[in-house]
């Protein structure tokens, strides 16, 4: 694609062609990843406890992302006076293979894909799927330097075991807390009626997790929240779309009112990109069957592209998002 929007002599409009993420090149051979960012789909939703459908999240996010694929030379942001994504090489690896009813094998296939991305020196961006797919993503970092997990979510996801299930979408942060390479956690947006009992909150705090609701974040302010997150760390971002308010993100299995608006999350992510290194991202729980206007998938795609832009920004002169 050239700066004029043409590829191989053809006008490549967003609604034409195959819907890879942001219409980036598709790489089938995972041993030949040569990119700054590699996008992997994880269409798994066997871990849900109520409304399923997040298995179709990767497809919907990819399709929505074509809205932002006009072939410009980067994405100029006049508020920041920064051109984001300029020269950033993004590829789409397609999806990890999912084995029907087999959680452990499906999770292993997701972990395999993330490990391939890390071995290639690229930033893994994983499209869920339900939040249980975070478990194999975190597992894939076992041979990397330590990470600090930053979660955007309505729910704490700290259930140890429920009905014999330890690897469902209510347990990923509990499982992450058990890993020696996870040296800290910040859990943002947690609110109201939750999937985790008080004992889970007590245990999370005892493990060193810092838990803030949306109301608490608004009272503190973005800068004060960022000050609570250790600086100079390698951050892994796990973004549950239900962390956002259902007024802008209705397409999810477990909506919860009182959530983030778009810029609150983006400002926090931009701040993290400045004060440390974002080394991995997953975005989960987009369920397109409940997303009748497509706004949830567009939110997911826009947030991911802006996150990638902040990770690879060529200037640190920004004062605001």
N, C-alpha and C positions, 0 to 999 in steps of 0.2 A: 504494500500500500504506500503510495506517495503522499506528500503533503496536500495534494489536490484531491485526494479521495479515490484515486484510480488504482486498480490492481490488474496487471496484465492487460492493460488497455480497456478495462471494463469499469464502469461506475459501480462501486461496491457499497450500495446503500445499506443501512442497518437491517432492513427487512428482507434482504436478499441473501441467499446462500445458507451455509451451515452455521448454527448458533454455537460456536465455541465462545469461551468467555472473552468478552470485548472483541470478538472476531480475531482473536490471536491465533497463531499457528498451532495446529494439532500435532502433537508428538506421540506416536504410537509406541516407539521403542524407548522404554524408560531407562535404558542404559546409554541413551544418546541425548540427554537433557543438557542443552547449552543455553541457559537463560538466567535472568535475574530473579524471575518469579515463575513458579510452576503451580498451576491450578489443578486440583484433583477433586473429582466428585466422589462423594460417599453416600450413595442413595440407599441408606439403611434406616428403617424406622421400626424395627422389631422391639426396640426398647421403650416405646411409648406406652403410657398407662391409660390414655383416654382417646383423643382423636388422632388417628394415624394420618398419613399422607405426606410426611416430610421426605419420603423416598423420592418424591418428584421435585423436591427442592432444587437440586442441582440443575435440572433442565430449565426450571422456571427462572432461576437466577441468571443462567447463561443467556437465555432469550432476552431477559430484561436488560442485560449488560450491553446488548447490541445498540441500545439507545445512545450509548456513550462512545460509539465506535465509528465516528465520522472520518477518521483518517487524518485528523489534524496532527501537527508536529507537537505533541504534548497537549496539555490542557491548561490554558492560561487562567489563573484566578486573579481577578482584578482587585479583590479585597486584600489579598496577600501580596500582590504584585510578584507572583511566582508562577512559572510554568511548570506544572507537575507532570510526571510521567514521560518527560522528554528523554528519549533514548533508553527508556526502561524496556527490557526485553521480557515479554510475558508469553508463556506458552501454556497450552491446555493439554493435559495428559489424558483426558477422558475420565472414566470412572474406575474406581476399584471394583473388583468383581464381588458381587454379593451372592451368597449361597442361601437360598430360601430356608428359613427357620434355624439356620446355624449361626448363632451370634459369634461364637469364638472364631470360626473360620472366616466369617465376614470381617470381623475386627482385625484379624491377622492380615487379611488382604489390604485393608486400609493402612495398617502399620507398615506393610511392605512398601506401598507407594510413597508414604511420607519419608521413609528411610532412603529410598531412591532419590527423592528430591534433595534431601539433606546431603547425601553423598555427592551430588552434583554441585553443591555450593549455592543452591537457589533457595529462595524464600518459599516455604510451603504455604499455600492458601487452599484450605480444604472446604468444600461446599457440602454441608449436610442436607438431608439426613437429620435424625434426632440427636440429642445432645450426648448420647452414649458414644458417638463416634469420636468425641474428644478423648476417650480412654486410649484407643490405639494411637491417636496422634501424640499424646503425651508419652506413651510407651516408646515411640520412635526416637525420642530425644535421649535415650538412656546412655548413648555414647557421646553426647554433646556436653558442652559446658553447662553449668546449672542454669535454670530458668526460674523466673518469677511469673506466676500465672496471674493474669488480670482478666476477670470475668465480668461481662455485662449480661445481666440476667434478672428476671423477676424472682427466680427461685434459687435457693442456696445450693441445691444439688449435692447434699452431703449425707444422703441416706446410705447407711452401711449395707443393709440387706432388707429387702421387703419381699415377703412371700418366696423366699429362697433365691431371689434375684439380686445379684451384686453388680451387674454390668448393664443396668438399664439407664434411662435418661435422667433418673433422679440421683445417680451416684457418681457422676464423673469427677466432681471436685473432691469427693471423699477418696476416690481411687488415686487422684493426682497427689493428694496430701501424703500418701503412703510412699511416694517415690523419693529416693534420696537426692535425685537431681532437681527436684522441685524445692527450692529453698525459701519460698514465701508465696503468699496469695493475697490478692486484693479482690474483693467481691463487691461489685457495684450494681446498684439498682434493686437490690433484694428488698421485697416488700410484702406486706399484708399476709393473707393466708398463704402458707408455703407448703411445699412437699416435704419439708424437713421439720421434725419435732424440736422442741427447745433443747433437748440433749444434743442434737446435731449442731446447733448454734454454739452451745457451750464447748463441744469438742472442737469445732472449727477454730474458735477463738483460742482455745488451749494449744492448738497447733500453730498459732501465730497468724491466723487469717484476720484481715481487717475488713469488716463488713459494713457497708453503707447503703442506706436506702436512697431512692431518688430525692425524697424530701430532705434528708440529711445532706445530700450533695448540694442541693439548691441553697440550703441554709449556709453551708460552709463556703461555697463558691468553688469554681474550677481550680484556681491556683492553690487554694488550701487543700483540696483533695489531692492534687498532684504532689504537694509537699509531704503528704502522708505515705506516698509510694516511694520505696527506696530508689535512689538515683543510681545511674551508671550500671543498671542491671540489664540482663537479657530477658525481655518480656515476651511471653507467649500470650496472645489474645484469644480468648474463647468468647464468642459473641452469640448469645441466644437472642433471636429476633424478638422473643417475648419480653426482653428487657425494655423494648420500646413500647410506647403507649398504643393500645389497639386502635386509636383514632388514626394512626399512620401505619400501623402494622397489624391489620386484622387477620392476615393469612398465617395463622399458627395454631398448633394444637392446644396450647394452654395459655390463652390470652389473659393478661392481668392489667387492670386499669391502674393509672398512676405512674406510667412509665416515662422513659426518656423521650425527649424530642430529638430531632436529628442532630442539631448543632451541639447539644450538650455532650453527646457521645463523641462527635468528631473533635471537639475541643480537647476532650480528655485524651483521645488517641493521638492527636497532634502533639500534645504536651509530652506524652510518653515517648514519641519518636524523637523529641528533642533531648529528653533527659536520660535516655538509654537507647537500647537497640531492640526493635521489634523483630523477633527471629522466627515467628510462626503465627499463623492465624487460622482459626476455623470459625465459620458462621453457620449456625444450625437452626433447625426447627421452622424453616419456611415451608408451609404446606399450601400449595397453590389452589387446592380445592376450596379453601376458605378465603381466597384472595381475589375476589370477583373483579376488582378494578385493576389488579396487577400492581398496586402501590407497594405491597410488601416486598415483592421480588425486586422492584425498582429501587426501593430503599436499600435492600441488601447489596445489590450491584453497585449502587452509587457509593455506599459506605466503604465497600471493599476497594473500589478504584481509588477513592480518596485516601484510604489507609495506605495503599501501595504508594500513592503519590507522596505522602508524608514520609514514608520509610526511605524513599530514594530521592528526597528533595535535595537539590544542589546548593541550597543556601540555608543558613541558620539565622538570617536577619529578620525573620518574621516576628512580629510582636503579637499577632493574633492569628486565629485560624482563618 
